[in-house]
């Protein structure tokens, strides 16, 4: 294959051979394809698109550019969950142990937060001693013995994706549906899973701002994932306001524990059960959503989910006592209330701006090398549709440095009329 001929074909929107696409990705991972040619490919796909068949080929080539975990010795159908990211999205933390407690193995490789969205690894590392950098053999043994492990992506997993993602970030090609699809699925396929549930978020605080774009991405993920050999379901969920009460790493662990104890906020509990029901059905442990939800509810009521979380924490060198004694988690030195500037009904909460406010406190990163303060964050006391009076506390800022009250107060908008928030779960695709 001549690379320039391959690039010309992609540029012109014509079909290329899947074997040529695989060879091109292999060249990227081996350092044989220079950045300028990789960038030309990315821009051509951004402008001309890529068929589902070729997106499958791209996904598999990116998966095979590095290590692929073999979980054949783990009995059962292995199911993972992936979220496209949002503000206050801590669902992986209660979801994984709950689903594992119901008998479905959950091998979960997660990422770190950047910008306005938090990362599962950062939340887990706020638990004293918790390690996300386990070797692959330990990851596999935990999935076999405990039914779950929660680790970070190693440099050996889909290295071609890491290279292409870095180039997309600096060449204005991030928003391409085929490139997003291949990036997400290549890493998930490298986990050795059999099935995948996708939480595709839509709204002001999500990567996809409109339902149309979120639906296009969800449908692409389901089609391409299926073509690559996975059983895939996608759930469209609303991210116009923060999810749950807490934004910030240790704060979100506290809320996750509340969910496992049956004391979580209505929205985070509902989303945990909605996604968990899909995972149990894909994992063969329930036939209907009603049966699946009943099993999840039993795992909460019996304490099996909380116990499973303790086991996972202990196995990954963390302090399992935080599940029963959450005050062992990092706590900020100061808590400052943010008061409502007027009387009315909360019309909107700008979750994107609120996520950035939490980042500026130290709960997130503006650059990959930034350090996280696990204790800081924002606690939301009221949500869209709530009536408040002037002077009522809207939120509490947990901080170890200066707290800019205006940063948080300005994210709330008010109405003089009743406001009904939209549904949390918008649609399910691939069920």
LINBEL-V294028 format. One record per backbone hydrogen bond with DSSP energy under -0.5 kcal/mol. CO is the residue of the C=O (numbers start at 1). NH is the residue of the N-H. If there is no record, write none. Layout:
# LINBEL-V294028
co: [CO;CO]
nh: [NH;NH]
This chain:
# LINBEL-V294028
co: [1;2;3;4;5;6;7;8;9;10;17;18;19;20;21;22;23;24;25;26;27;27;28;32;34;34;35;36;37;38;39;40;41;42;43;44;45;51;52;53;54;55;56;57;58;59;60;62;63;63;67;69;71;73;76;78;78;80;82;86;86;86;87;88;90;90;91;92;93;94;95;96;97;98;99;99;100;103;105;105;106;106;107;108;108;110;111;114;117;119;120;121;122;123;124;126;126;127;128;132;135;136;137;138;139;140;141;142;142;142;143;147;149;149;151;154;156;156;158;158;159;160;161;162;163;164;165;166;167;167;168;168;168;173;176;177;178;179;180;181;182;183;184;185;186;188;188;189;190;194;195;196;197;198;198;199;199;200;201;202;203;207;208;210;211;212;213;214;215;216;217;218;219;220;221;222;223;224;225;226;230;231;233;234;235;235;236;236;237;239;240;242;245;247;248;249;250;251;252;253;254;255;256;257;258;258;259;265;266;267;268;269;270;271;272;273;274;275;276;277;278;279;280;280;281;283;288;289;290;291;292;293;294;295;296;297;298;299;300;303;304;305;306;307;308;309;310;311;312;313;314;316;318;319;320;321;321;325;326;334;336;337;338;338;340;344;345;346;348;349;350;351;352;353;354;355;356;357;358;358;359;359;362;365;367;372;373;374;375;377;378;378;379;379;383;386;388;389;392;394;394;395;396;396;397;397;398;399;402;403;404;404;405;405;406;408;409;411;413;413;415;419;424;424;427;429]
nh: [3;6;7;8;9;10;11;12;14;13;21;22;23;24;25;26;27;28;29;30;32;33;31;34;37;38;39;40;41;42;43;44;45;46;47;48;49;55;56;57;58;59;60;61;62;63;64;65;66;158;69;71;74;75;78;194;195;197;199;88;89;118;243;90;93;94;95;96;97;98;99;100;101;102;102;104;103;105;79;107;108;149;109;110;151;153;121;117;114;123;124;125;126;126;127;128;330;130;319;152;139;140;141;142;143;144;145;146;147;148;147;106;108;151;110;157;67;158;161;162;163;164;165;166;167;168;169;170;170;171;171;173;174;176;180;181;182;183;184;185;186;187;188;189;190;191;193;192;69;231;80;233;82;200;235;84;201;237;208;239;206;209;203;214;215;216;217;218;219;220;221;222;223;224;225;226;227;228;230;229;232;196;198;429;200;237;426;427;202;205;351;244;380;378;252;253;254;255;256;257;258;259;260;261;263;264;262;269;270;271;272;273;274;275;276;277;278;279;280;281;282;283;285;286;284;77;292;293;294;295;296;297;298;299;300;301;302;305;303;307;308;309;310;311;312;313;314;315;316;318;317;131;320;322;323;324;325;328;329;399;397;339;394;395;391;388;415;385;413;351;354;355;356;357;358;359;360;361;362;363;362;364;373;115;370;374;376;250;332;398;247;380;381;396;386;346;344;392;340;381;382;338;379;398;336;399;377;334;404;405;407;408;408;409;410;411;412;350;347;348;345;421;238;426;236;234]
